[in-house]
Amino acid sequence: MNFHVMTLFPDMIMDGLNTSITGRAIKSGVMSVTAHDIRDYSNDKHLKVDDYPYGGGAGMVMRAGPVCDCYEDIVKNIGERPRVIYMTPQGYTFTQKMAEDFAKEDNLVILCGHYEGIDERALENIVTDYVSIGDYVLTTSGFYGVILDITEDDVIVEFGNNKNCRITMQKKAIAQVEKPASSEE
């Protein structure tokens, strides 16, 4: 099984997954994990991947372009359009049935959001599965990629609660889109 993790923090993902059972599975070739840095697909000289949400509001939203370009590069490199799991508190709660279903895939993409979320247009374009590991939000959904632990036969979610990595947020689905470019820019 080949995992492709789309993230702003590839080192955090790989450092976490290259240890313990998952690390042994990677070293033995039972599975592979590649962390793809979404910033590499920014067309901005400062590698900016976020913008203000259209209509205002707090926070920033990840831009659609870099996310979609990252996915299309994965597709080009592996020769197929794999399932994309978007880790979000608005998703369906992860179950053993989901783990069994995901384990049947040769390639699986895990999309890790950040900020207030990802531009809804990117999600509509590439995401096949919206998955939650619980009714809370971590400081970055990159931690979701670390929480997924893979054995030879199953994908397992470890439910460790690190209270230092929790922030409160209302659970509601809000479509976020980046602010359109103005003629002044």
C-alpha angles and dihedrals in degrees: 000000000000120000121198112192115197107204147140089232110051094159091056090052096046095043090054097043097044091070136075121357094342092051091052091049090052093047092049093049096244088125140000130217125196120184111209116203107224089202089069087070097054116116090205118103089228091050091243113177101172138071139174115282116257109256093027128261134141125310135009133286127219110249119247097227101065092042094051093042091052091052093047090052090054089049091050093049098047099034098233141073103248127197114274120215113201111201108220137143087234091062131096112283111261113254138181088252089058090049090053091047094048091047089065091066122095091207128025128181120209113198114204116198130204138186113023090333141278127306105272092230091065091048092050090048102050114009119101100169132033108203134182128190093200148326097290139077125235122212089260129005087230084088088066089065090055092047092058107091121189129205127180094275108020145040107225130190115217110214100208111156111216101185090195089066098051129099127178121247136160111256105234134126111246119172109227125199128177120254110267117247112265126217088245094067 
